[in-house]
Amino acid sequence: MGIYQIFRELRRVGHVTVGTAHGRRGQIAYVAACAAEDCGWSAEYEEVSAAMVAAQGHRCRVR
């Protein structure tokens, strides 16, 4: 399953993609995920503002 099938309303902040998806409990959640190849960082939030702050603050060690 590709990233565009999971996420909706995509926004990019550097290497981090922020979008809406279904959360762990089946509700709509905001997910921030790093797109760097070997990073693997991602986080799920209830509000888009929290996801955007996390995306702006993420410092990827893989470059």
The first five atom37 places (N, CA, C, CB, O) and aatype in JSON, in Angstrom:
{
  "aatype": [12, 7, 9, 18, 5, 9, 13, 1, 6, 10, 1, 1, 19, 7, 8, 19, 16, 19, 7, 16, 0, 8, 7, 1, 1, 7, 5, 9, 0, 18, 19, 0, 0, 4, 0, 0, 6, 3, 4, 7, 17, 15, 0, 6, 18, 6, 6, 19, 15, 0, 0, 12, 19, 0, 0, 5, 7, 8, 1, 4, 1, 19, 1],
  "atom_mask": [
    [1, 1, 1, 1, 1],
    [1, 1, 1, 0, 1],
    [1, 1, 1, 1, 1],
    [1, 1, 1, 1, 1],
    [1, 1, 1, 1, 1],
    [1, 1, 1, 1, 1],
    [1, 1, 1, 1, 1],
    [1, 1, 1, 1, 1],
    [1, 1, 1, 1, 1],
    [1, 1, 1, 1, 1],
    [1, 1, 1, 1, 1],
    [1, 1, 1, 1, 1],
    [1, 1, 1, 1, 1],
    [1, 1, 1, 0, 1],
    [1, 1, 1, 1, 1],
    [1, 1, 1, 1, 1],
    [1, 1, 1, 1, 1],
    [1, 1, 1, 1, 1],
    [1, 1, 1, 0, 1],
    [1, 1, 1, 1, 1],
    [1, 1, 1, 1, 1],
    [1, 1, 1, 1, 1],
    [1, 1, 1, 0, 1],
    [1, 1, 1, 1, 1],
    [1, 1, 1, 1, 1],
    [1, 1, 1, 0, 1],
    [1, 1, 1, 1, 1],
    [1, 1, 1, 1, 1],
    [1, 1, 1, 1, 1],
    [1, 1, 1, 1, 1],
    [1, 1, 1, 1, 1],
    [1, 1, 1, 1, 1],
    [1, 1, 1, 1, 1],
    [1, 1, 1, 1, 1],
    [1, 1, 1, 1, 1],
    [1, 1, 1, 1, 1],
    [1, 1, 1, 1, 1],
    [1, 1, 1, 1, 1],
    [1, 1, 1, 1, 1],
    [1, 1, 1, 0, 1],
    [1, 1, 1, 1, 1],
    [1, 1, 1, 1, 1],
    [1, 1, 1, 1, 1],
    [1, 1, 1, 1, 1],
    [1, 1, 1, 1, 1],
    [1, 1, 1, 1, 1],
    [1, 1, 1, 1, 1],
    [1, 1, 1, 1, 1],
    [1, 1, 1, 1, 1],
    [1, 1, 1, 1, 1],
    [1, 1, 1, 1, 1],
    [1, 1, 1, 1, 1],
    [1, 1, 1, 1, 1],
    [1, 1, 1, 1, 1],
    [1, 1, 1, 1, 1],
    [1, 1, 1, 1, 1],
    [1, 1, 1, 0, 1],
    [1, 1, 1, 1, 1],
    [1, 1, 1, 1, 1],
    [1, 1, 1, 1, 1],
    [1, 1, 1, 1, 1],
    [1, 1, 1, 1, 1],
    [1, 1, 1, 1, 1]
  ],
  "atom_positions": [
    [[0.84, -1.16, 0.0], [0.0, 0.0, 0.0], [0.89, 1.23, 0.0], [-0.96, -0.01, 1.21], [1.77, 1.36, 0.85]],
    [[0.69, 2.12, -0.93], [1.51, 3.31, -1.05], [1.13, 4.4, -0.07], [0.0, 0.0, 0.0], [0.07, 4.35, 0.55]],
    [[2.0, 5.38, 0.06], [1.77, 6.48, 1.01], [0.53, 7.28, 0.64], [2.99, 7.4, 1.06], [-0.14, 7.8, 1.53]],
    [[0.21, 7.39, -0.62], [-0.95, 8.18, -1.02], [-2.26, 7.44, -0.78], [-0.85, 8.55, -2.48], [-3.32, 8.06, -0.81]],
    [[-2.22, 6.14, -0.54], [-3.42, 5.4, -0.19], [-3.69, 5.46, 1.31], [-3.31, 3.95, -0.64], [-4.83, 5.31, 1.75]],
    [[-2.65, 5.69, 2.11], [-2.78, 5.76, 3.56], [-3.13, 7.17, 4.0], [-1.49, 5.29, 4.25], [-4.07, 7.38, 4.76]],
    [[-2.36, 8.14, 3.51], [-2.51, 9.54, 3.93], [-3.49, 10.28, 3.03], [-1.15, 10.24, 3.92], [-3.63, 9.96, 1.85]],
    [[-4.15, 11.27, 3.6], [-4.95, 12.24, 2.85], [-4.49, 13.61, 3.29], [-6.49, 12.04, 3.08], [-3.91, 13.75, 4.37]],
    [[-4.75, 14.63, 2.49], [-4.39, 16.01, 2.79], [-2.92, 16.14, 3.18], [-5.28, 16.55, 3.9], [-2.6, 16.57, 4.29]],
    [[-2.05, 15.76, 2.28], [-0.61, 15.75, 2.56], [-0.02, 17.15, 2.62], [0.12, 14.94, 1.52], [-0.38, 18.02, 1.83]],
    [[0.88, 17.36, 3.56], [1.68, 18.59, 3.67], [3.11, 18.16, 3.91], [1.16, 19.54, 4.82], [3.35, 17.16, 4.6]],
    [[4.06, 18.91, 3.36], [5.48, 18.59, 3.55], [6.15, 19.68, 4.36], [6.19, 18.41, 2.19], [5.92, 20.86, 4.12]],
    [[6.98, 19.28, 5.31], [7.83, 20.18, 6.08], [9.22, 19.56, 6.05], [7.29, 20.39, 7.58], [9.52, 18.67, 6.84]],
    [[10.07, 20.02, 5.13], [11.38, 19.4, 4.97], [11.23, 17.97, 4.49], [0.0, 0.0, 0.0], [10.61, 17.72, 3.46]],
    [[11.81, 17.03, 5.25], [11.7, 15.61, 4.91], [10.46, 14.96, 5.5], [12.93, 14.87, 5.38], [10.17, 13.79, 5.22]],
    [[9.72, 15.69, 6.31], [8.58, 15.12, 7.04], [7.28, 15.37, 6.29], [8.5, 15.7, 8.48], [7.02, 16.48, 5.82]],
    [[6.47, 14.33, 6.18], [5.15, 14.42, 5.57], [4.1, 14.39, 6.68], [4.92, 13.26, 4.54], [4.13, 13.53, 7.55]],
    [[3.17, 15.33, 6.64], [2.08, 15.38, 7.62], [0.78, 15.17, 6.86], [2.07, 16.74, 8.41], [0.54, 15.82, 5.84]],
    [[-0.06, 14.27, 7.35], [-1.34, 14.02, 6.69], [-2.34, 13.4, 7.64], [0.0, 0.0, 0.0], [-2.0, 13.05, 8.77]],
    [[-3.56, 13.29, 7.19], [-4.6, 12.65, 7.99], [-4.66, 11.18, 7.62], [-5.98, 13.34, 7.79], [-4.46, 10.8, 6.47]],
    [[-4.95, 10.36, 8.62], [-5.07, 8.92, 8.41], [-5.97, 8.36, 9.5], [-3.66, 8.22, 8.42], [-6.34, 9.07, 10.43]],
    [[-6.3, 7.11, 9.39], [-7.05, 6.45, 10.45], [-6.07, 6.03, 11.53], [-7.86, 5.22, 9.9], [-5.07, 5.36, 11.25]],
    [[-6.35, 6.42, 12.75], [-5.47, 6.12, 13.88], [-5.6, 4.69, 14.35], [0.0, 0.0, 0.0], [-6.27, 3.87, 13.72]],
    [[-4.95, 4.41, 15.45], [-4.96, 3.06, 16.0], [-6.34, 2.62, 16.46], [-3.99, 2.97, 17.15], [-6.66, 1.43, 16.43]],
    [[-7.15, 3.59, 16.9], [-8.49, 3.29, 17.38], [-9.56, 3.47, 16.31], [-8.82, 4.16, 18.57], [-10.75, 3.44, 16.62]],
    [[-9.16, 3.65, 15.06], [-10.1, 3.79, 13.97], [-10.6, 5.2, 13.75], [0.0, 0.0, 0.0], [-11.38, 5.44, 12.83]],
    [[-10.16, 6.15, 14.57], [-10.57, 7.54, 14.42], [-9.6, 8.26, 13.5], [-10.65, 8.24, 15.8], [-8.5, 7.78, 13.24]],
    [[-10.01, 9.43, 13.02], [-9.13, 10.24, 12.19], [-8.03, 10.81, 13.07], [-9.92, 11.38, 11.48], [-8.31, 11.4, 14.12]],
    [[-6.78, 10.64, 12.66], [-5.62, 11.14, 13.39], [-4.7, 11.87, 12.42], [-4.87, 9.99, 14.12], [-4.81, 11.69, 11.2]],
    [[-3.82, 12.67, 12.95], [-2.84, 13.38, 12.15], [-1.49, 12.71, 12.37], [-2.78, 14.91, 12.53], [-1.03, 12.56, 13.5]],
    [[-0.86, 12.3, 11.28], [0.37, 11.53, 11.35], [1.49, 12.34, 10.72], [0.22, 10.16, 10.65], [1.33, 12.9, 9.64]],
    [[2.63, 12.4, 11.41], [3.84, 13.01, 10.89], [4.85, 11.88, 10.71], [4.39, 14.14, 11.84], [5.13, 11.14, 11.66]],
    [[5.41, 11.75, 9.5], [6.34, 10.66, 9.22], [7.51, 11.2, 8.39], [5.64, 9.51, 8.47], [7.32, 11.95, 7.44]],
    [[8.72, 10.8, 8.76], [9.91, 11.23, 8.04], [10.06, 10.39, 6.78], [11.18, 11.11, 8.94], [9.89, 9.17, 6.8]],
    [[10.38, 11.06, 5.67], [10.49, 10.38, 4.39], [11.92, 9.98, 4.05], [9.93, 11.25, 3.3], [12.17, 9.42, 2.99]],
    [[12.87, 10.27, 4.94], [14.25, 9.85, 4.71], [14.31, 8.32, 4.7], [15.21, 10.44, 5.79], [13.57, 7.66, 5.43]],
    [[15.19, 7.78, 3.89], [15.18, 6.34, 3.62], [15.37, 5.46, 4.86], [16.23, 6.03, 2.63], [14.65, 4.48, 5.01]],
    [[16.32, 5.77, 5.72], [16.6, 4.9, 6.87], [16.19, 5.49, 8.21], [18.07, 4.58, 6.9], [16.62, 4.98, 9.25]],
    [[15.4, 6.52, 8.22], [15.04, 7.18, 9.49], [13.98, 6.38, 10.25], [14.53, 8.6, 9.23], [14.25, 5.92, 11.36]],
    [[12.8, 6.21, 9.67], [11.75, 5.44, 10.32], [10.98, 6.17, 11.39], [0.0, 0.0, 0.0], [10.19, 5.53, 12.09]],
    [[11.17, 7.47, 11.56], [10.45, 8.23, 12.59], [9.03, 8.53, 12.13], [11.18, 9.55, 12.92], [8.81, 8.92, 10.98]],
    [[8.08, 8.32, 13.02], [6.7, 8.72, 12.77], [6.0, 8.91, 14.11], [5.95, 7.67, 11.89], [6.38, 8.31, 15.11]],
    [[4.97, 9.75, 14.11], [4.2, 10.01, 15.32], [2.77, 10.32, 14.94], [4.82, 11.18, 16.13], [2.5, 10.84, 13.86]],
    [[1.85, 9.99, 15.84], [0.41, 10.19, 15.61], [-0.12, 11.19, 16.65], [-0.36, 8.83, 15.69], [0.2, 11.09, 17.83]],
    [[-0.92, 12.14, 16.18], [-1.44, 13.19, 17.05], [-2.94, 13.36, 16.81], [-0.7, 14.53, 16.8], [-3.47, 12.96, 15.77]],
    [[-3.6, 13.96, 17.8], [-5.04, 14.22, 17.68], [-5.34, 15.54, 16.99], [-5.69, 14.21, 19.05], [-6.44, 15.73, 16.49]],
    [[-4.36, 16.48, 16.96], [-4.56, 17.79, 16.34], [-3.48, 18.04, 15.31], [-4.55, 18.9, 17.41], [-2.34, 17.6, 15.45]],
    [[-3.85, 18.76, 14.25], [-2.91, 19.03, 13.17], [-1.8, 19.98, 13.64], [-3.64, 19.63, 11.97], [-0.68, 19.89, 13.15]],
    [[-2.1, 20.87, 14.56], [-1.07, 21.8, 15.04], [0.04, 21.06, 15.77], [-1.69, 22.85, 15.96], [1.21, 21.42, 15.63]],
    [[-0.29, 20.04, 16.53], [0.72, 19.24, 17.22], [1.59, 18.48, 16.22], [0.06, 18.26, 18.19], [2.8, 18.36, 16.41]],
    [[0.98, 17.96, 15.17], [1.74, 17.24, 14.15], [2.67, 18.18, 13.39], [0.78, 16.55, 13.17], [3.79, 17.8, 13.05]],
    [[2.23, 19.41, 13.12], [3.08, 20.38, 12.42], [4.26, 20.82, 13.29], [2.25, 21.61, 12.01], [5.37, 20.99, 12.78]],
    [[4.04, 21.0, 14.59], [5.14, 21.35, 15.5], [6.15, 20.21, 15.56], [4.59, 21.67, 16.91], [7.36, 20.46, 15.55]],
    [[5.68, 18.97, 15.63], [6.58, 17.83, 15.65], [7.37, 17.72, 14.35], [5.8, 16.53, 15.9], [8.55, 17.38, 14.36]],
    [[6.72, 18.02, 13.23], [7.4, 17.96, 11.93], [8.48, 19.03, 11.83], [6.39, 18.13, 10.78], [9.56, 18.78, 11.3]],
    [[8.2, 20.21, 12.35], [9.18, 21.29, 12.3], [10.35, 21.02, 13.25], [8.52, 22.62, 12.64], [11.47, 21.44, 12.98]],
    [[10.1, 20.33, 14.35], [11.13, 20.07, 15.34], [11.93, 18.81, 15.09], [0.0, 0.0, 0.0], [12.93, 18.58, 15.77]],
    [[11.52, 17.97, 14.14], [12.23, 16.72, 13.88], [13.58, 16.98, 13.24], [11.39, 15.81, 12.97], [13.68, 17.68, 12.23]],
    [[14.61, 16.43, 13.84], [15.97, 16.52, 13.29], [16.41, 15.13, 12.92], [16.97, 17.17, 14.31], [16.74, 14.31, 13.78]],
    [[16.42, 14.86, 11.65], [16.74, 13.53, 11.14], [18.25, 13.31, 11.17], [16.19, 13.34, 9.7], [19.02, 14.13, 10.66]],
    [[18.67, 12.21, 11.77], [20.1, 11.89, 11.82], [20.61, 11.29, 10.51], [20.37, 10.93, 12.96], [21.81, 11.27, 10.27]],
    [[19.72, 10.82, 9.69], [20.08, 10.2, 8.41], [20.14, 11.28, 7.34], [19.07, 9.09, 8.0], [19.13, 11.93, 7.08]],
    [[21.28, 11.49, 6.74], [21.41, 12.48, 5.66], [22.39, 12.01, 4.65], [21.84, 13.82, 6.2], [22.64, 12.7, 3.67]]
  ]
}
